[in-house]
Amino acid sequence: MNQSEQKSLPGRRAFLQAGAVAALAPIVANAAQDAPAWAMIIDLNRCIGCQSCTLACKALYDVPKKYRTRVSVSDNDEGRVAFLPVLCWQCENPACMSACPSRAFYKENGVVRVETKLCTGCGACEKACPFDAVFVDPRSQKAMKCNFCRSVSSSPPACVEACASHARLFGDLRHPDPAFAAALAQHPKSLAPPSTGSCQVLYIPLQHKEGKL
């Protein structure tokens, strides 16, 4: 890399970061000024359906017959096999939180979390979630869901670290690193209905064969 390219690189990064944060301002607006706003971006063009993310999550939490994340498989209109990694979308207006009679659900840095000491295992959250992303652990009788592994690690979530094709990216919407900012610049979209509000899990759409979105 020559000297002129080195000088131009910080400007390009700053541009990507500024554009990404501006595009997602509604998500970040409610966060504390210096607090992180954690989010995940999933590039559907990179996912190969290997289920490494599912296995890594399963190995870490080992809940019988339940999954915090999984990859669904379908055929699109072109006859192309499409893989869709799914997990809790960390909704802005989470139905699980509204349904919980013991107020065990709360939001922290963009992540919907469960205070297990308050959870009674009544299952109201499980019934309320329209995305099948919350469940009651049959062993502890406590609600469980994806929380981006914030309760066990300060590193990226297990599913992100296990993804061989780098289809999953994890980062801070307030202070995105260059890789996360570049992914945000591709205008990832939420798949959740408008009633949920903004979500912290965003998808880069699958490209058609001719290369157009």
HELIX and SHEET records of a PDB file:
HELIX    1   1 GLN A    3  ALA A   23  1                                  21    
HELIX    2   2 ALA A   25  VAL A   28  1                                   4    
HELIX    3   3 SER A   52  TYR A   61  1                                  10    
HELIX    4   4 ALA A   95  ALA A   99  1                                   5    
HELIX    5   5 ALA A  124  ALA A  128  1                                   5    
HELIX    6   6 ALA A  158  ALA A  162  1                                   5    
HELIX    7   7 PRO A  178  LEU A  184  1                                   7    
HELIX    8   8 PRO A  194  THR A  196  5                                   3    
SHEET    1   A 3 ARG A 168  ASP A 172  0                                        
SHEET    2   A 3 TRP A  38  ASP A  43 -1                                        
SHEET    3   A 3 VAL A 201  ILE A 204  1                                        
SHEET    1   B 2 THR A  69  ASP A  75  0                                        
SHEET    2   B 2 VAL A  81  LEU A  87 -1                                        
SHEET    1   C 2 PHE A 105  GLU A 108  0                                        
SHEET    2   C 2 VAL A 111  VAL A 114 -1                                        
SHEET    1   D 2 VAL A 134  VAL A 136  0                                        
SHEET    2   D 2 ALA A 143  LYS A 145 -1                                        
END                                                                             
